[in-house]
Amino acid sequence: MRKTPSIFIDMRTFGKDFERYYNRAEEEAGVRFIKSRIAKIDSVDDTGNLIIRYTDEAGRRVEEDFDMVVLSVGFGVSREAVDLANKLGIELDPYGFASTSSFEPVWTSKPGIFACGTFQGPKDIPSSVIESSASAAVAESILSGIRWSMTQTREIPEEIDVSGDPPRIGVFVAGPT
């Protein structure tokens, strides 16, 4: 059985159990991890397969054909996210992600603005959900001191006993003011 290759430049296993997933793919699913940069992809006319040319870690030029190729780019910060962070005055790390600390992981450099998910860096969905809940909890804790401070008591008129009176029906239509 021919092993499926995964050709990469930089592989990161940043989350819980991702290293185990990487190892399982290699050991159980037969994925062959190759650290290299693909030089060229050509199509083969008679078979429809694709030929990939790359240099292996030993420096040898390699040419292999495949019936399918999946291309994926590395994760990066969007220009729009960087622009928004700059407009809001949020400090970014050297890679363009929101700069946060280990002890206050959702706090940004701008008071009242919290970061979660991939605005902080590469991560999986469960980690993003945990951080979004943490951001909401921090925002709620800041607002807790003023909770109900602008609430006005609504006064409801006293009920009138209309038993025995003929029914009265009102239709109210609100129009432009």
Secondary structure in CASP SS format (residue, H / E / C, confidence):
PFRMAT SS
TARGET T0000
AUTHOR 0000-0000-0000
METHOD secondary structure of the structure
MODEL  1
M C 1.00
R C 1.00
K C 1.00
T E 1.00
P E 1.00
S E 1.00
I E 1.00
F E 1.00
I C 1.00
D C 1.00
M C 1.00
R C 1.00
T C 1.00
F C 1.00
G C 1.00
K C 1.00
D C 1.00
F H 1.00
E H 1.00
R H 1.00
Y H 1.00
Y H 1.00
N H 1.00
R H 1.00
A H 1.00
E H 1.00
E H 1.00
E C 1.00
A C 1.00
G C 1.00
V E 1.00
R E 1.00
F E 1.00
I E 1.00
K E 1.00
S C 1.00
R C 1.00
I E 1.00
A E 1.00
K E 1.00
I E 1.00
D E 1.00
S E 1.00
V C 1.00
D C 1.00
D C 1.00
T C 1.00
G C 1.00
N C 1.00
L E 1.00
I E 1.00
I E 1.00
R E 1.00
Y E 1.00
T E 1.00
D C 1.00
E C 1.00
A C 1.00
G C 1.00
R C 1.00
R E 1.00
V E 1.00
E E 1.00
E E 1.00
D E 1.00
F E 1.00
D C 1.00
M C 1.00
V C 1.00
V C 1.00
L C 1.00
S C 1.00
V C 1.00
G C 1.00
F C 1.00
G C 1.00
V C 1.00
S C 1.00
R H 1.00
E H 1.00
A H 1.00
V H 1.00
D H 1.00
L H 1.00
A H 1.00
N H 1.00
K H 1.00
L H 1.00
G C 1.00
I C 1.00
E C 1.00
L E 1.00
D C 1.00
P C 1.00
Y C 1.00
G C 1.00
F C 1.00
A E 1.00
S C 1.00
T C 1.00
S C 1.00
S C 1.00
F C 1.00
E C 1.00
P C 1.00
V C 1.00
W E 1.00
T C 1.00
S C 1.00
K C 1.00
P C 1.00
G C 1.00
I C 1.00
F E 1.00
A C 1.00
C C 1.00
G H 1.00
T H 1.00
F H 1.00
Q C 1.00
G C 1.00
P C 1.00
K C 1.00
D C 1.00
I H 1.00
P H 1.00
S H 1.00
S H 1.00
V H 1.00
I H 1.00
E H 1.00
S H 1.00
S H 1.00
A H 1.00
S H 1.00
A H 1.00
A H 1.00
V H 1.00
A H 1.00
E H 1.00
S H 1.00
I H 1.00
L H 1.00
S H 1.00
G H 1.00
I H 1.00
R C 1.00
W C 1.00
S C 1.00
M C 1.00
T C 1.00
Q C 1.00
T C 1.00
R C 1.00
E C 1.00
I C 1.00
P C 1.00
E C 1.00
E C 1.00
I C 1.00
D C 1.00
V C 1.00
S C 1.00
G C 1.00
D C 1.00
P C 1.00
P C 1.00
R C 1.00
I C 1.00
G C 1.00
V C 1.00
F C 1.00
V C 1.00
A C 1.00
G C 1.00
P C 1.00
T C 1.00
END
